Amino acid sequence: MWTQIVGKIRLVQSPWVNHSWHVPLYVTATGLTTSPIPYGSRTFEIDFDFVQHQLAIRDSGGASAGFALSLSPWLPSIGG
């Protein structure tokens, strides 16, 4: 679900390219990233870190934010 939300953010903020080619997520050593997304006079990127189980947002001004990725309490447990 989070990858869909991040994809929609990128879709809205990035200049249009045919067939939505401007919205992929790229593989990194620890997960996935959007690469820089324009936002006014700045850019930001969103990274999924599957090793640390976190989503991180960083902007070109050096600010950062994020949160832990965890299972939703309404999802059934695996194997249960």
Backbone hydrogen bonds, N-H to C=O, Kabsch-Sander energy under -0.5 kcal/mol:
donor,donor_aa,acceptor,acceptor_aa,energy
5,I,1,M,-1.8
6,V,2,W,-2.6
7,G,3,T,-2.2
8,K,4,Q,-2.1
9,I,5,I,-2.1
10,R,6,V,-2.4
11,L,7,G,-2.4
12,V,8,K,-2.2
13,Q,9,I,-2.1
14,S,10,R,-2.0
20,S,17,V,-1.4
21,W,18,N,-1.5
23,V,20,S,-1.6
26,Y,33,T,-3.4
28,T,31,G,-2.4
32,L,48,F,-1.7
33,T,26,Y,-2.1
34,T,46,I,-1.3
37,I,44,F,-3.0
39,Y,42,R,-3.0
42,R,39,Y,-1.9
44,F,37,I,-2.1
45,E,58,R,-2.5
47,D,56,A,-3.2
48,F,32,L,-3.2
49,D,47,D,-0.6
49,D,54,Q,-3.3
50,F,30,T,-2.3
50,F,48,F,-0.8
51,V,30,T,-0.7
53,H,49,D,-0.9
54,Q,49,D,-2.1
55,L,67,F,-2.8
56,A,47,D,-2.7
57,I,65,A,-3.3
58,R,45,E,-2.3
59,D,63,A,-2.4
60,S,43,T,-2.7
62,G,59,D,-2.0
65,A,57,I,-2.3
67,F,55,L,-1.9
69,L,53,H,-3.2
70,S,68,A,-0.6
75,L,72,S,-1.5
80,G,77,S,-1.4
